[in-house]
């Protein structure tokens, strides 16, 4: 049963990668990459259960944190022009 779940997760991850490459806009691609990271965490957890190694859950948790932080970082970088004032606006201090 868990092997079928792992296979289904791999198929879903492949479809998510297709969406990340085909996505019409940047935010669609970022969302697909974030979903791919979430499915990867689920896949790592299922593999941990299948192999009987409980320490793999720590790796899955670490990957989830890295996925979250990287998503926030990329979103901040895409809005960098909105965060910094342009040179013709405002006064220099």
C-alpha positions as CSV (number, residue, x, y, z in Angstrom):
1,X,0.0,0.0,0.0
2,X,2.8,2.4,0.9
3,X,4.6,1.5,-2.3
4,X,1.6,2.6,-4.3
5,X,1.5,5.8,-2.4
6,X,5.2,6.4,-3.2
7,X,4.5,5.7,-6.9
8,X,1.6,8.1,-6.9
9,X,3.7,10.7,-5.3
10,X,6.4,10.3,-8.0
11,X,3.8,10.7,-10.7
12,X,2.4,13.8,-9.0
13,X,5.9,15.2,-8.7
14,X,6.5,14.6,-12.4
15,X,3.3,16.4,-13.3
16,X,4.2,19.3,-11.0
17,X,7.6,19.6,-12.7
18,X,5.8,19.8,-16.0
19,X,3.6,22.6,-14.6
20,X,6.7,24.4,-13.4
21,X,8.3,24.4,-16.8
22,X,5.1,25.2,-18.8
23,X,3.6,27.7,-16.3
24,X,2.5,30.9,-18.0
25,X,3.7,33.2,-15.3
26,X,6.4,33.5,-12.7
27,X,4.0,33.0,-9.8
28,X,2.5,29.8,-11.3
29,X,6.0,28.4,-11.6
30,X,6.9,29.4,-8.0
31,X,3.7,27.7,-6.8
32,X,4.5,24.6,-8.7
33,X,8.1,24.5,-7.3
34,X,6.6,24.9,-3.8
35,X,4.1,22.1,-4.4
36,X,7.0,20.0,-5.7
37,X,8.9,20.6,-2.4
38,X,5.9,19.6,-0.4
39,X,5.4,16.4,-2.4
40,X,9.1,15.7,-1.9
41,X,8.7,16.0,1.9
42,X,5.8,13.5,1.7
43,X,7.8,11.2,-0.5
44,X,10.8,11.2,1.9
45,X,8.4,10.4,4.7
46,X,6.9,7.5,2.9
47,X,10.3,6.2,2.0
48,X,11.2,6.5,5.7
49,X,8.2,4.4,6.7
50,X,8.9,1.8,4.0
51,X,12.6,1.4,4.9
52,X,11.9,1.4,8.7
53,X,14.4,4.2,9.3
54,X,12.9,6.9,11.6
55,X,15.7,9.4,11.3
56,X,14.6,10.1,7.7
57,X,11.8,12.1,9.1
58,X,14.3,14.6,10.4
59,X,15.6,15.0,6.9
60,X,12.1,15.5,5.6
61,X,11.5,18.2,8.3
62,X,14.7,19.9,7.4
63,X,13.8,19.8,3.7
64,X,10.4,21.4,4.5
65,X,12.1,24.2,6.3
66,X,14.5,24.8,3.5
67,X,11.6,24.7,1.0
68,X,9.7,27.3,3.0
69,X,12.6,29.7,3.4
70,X,13.7,29.4,-0.2
71,X,10.1,30.2,-1.4
72,X,10.0,33.3,0.8
73,X,13.4,34.4,-0.4
74,X,12.5,34.0,-4.1
75,X,9.2,35.9,-3.5
76,X,11.2,38.7,-1.8
77,X,13.6,38.9,-4.7
78,X,10.8,39.1,-7.3
79,X,9.4,42.1,-5.4
80,X,12.8,43.8,-4.9
81,X,11.9,46.6,-7.2
82,X,8.8,47.4,-5.1
83,X,10.8,47.3,-1.9
84,X,13.6,49.7,-3.0
85,X,12.8,53.2,-4.0
86,X,13.9,54.2,-7.5
87,X,16.7,56.8,-7.9
88,X,14.3,59.5,-9.2
89,X,11.9,59.2,-6.3
90,X,12.5,60.5,-2.8
91,X,15.5,62.4,-1.6
92,X,18.9,61.0,-0.6
93,X,19.6,60.9,3.1
